[in-house]
């Protein structure tokens, strides 16, 4: 549920603000980096 709450909030915030392509790309890159770090940590702990 945390994923849904976090992503839902981010999307809701983006809908309220002016769309900025560069910011969108930066956020997606940061999210992908965090997802990769989490996957690596999970894989390392198994």
CORJODA-V576285 format. One record per backbone hydrogen bond with DSSP energy under -1.0 kcal/mol. NH is the residue of the N-H (numbers start at 0). CO is the residue of the C=O. If there is no record, write none. Layout:
NH;CO
NH;CO
This chain:
4;0
5;1
6;2
7;3
8;4
9;5
10;6
11;7
12;8
13;9
14;10
15;11
16;12
23;19
24;20
25;21
26;22
27;23
28;24
29;25
30;26
31;27
32;28
33;29
34;30
35;31
36;32
37;33
38;34
39;35
40;36
41;37
42;38
43;39
44;40
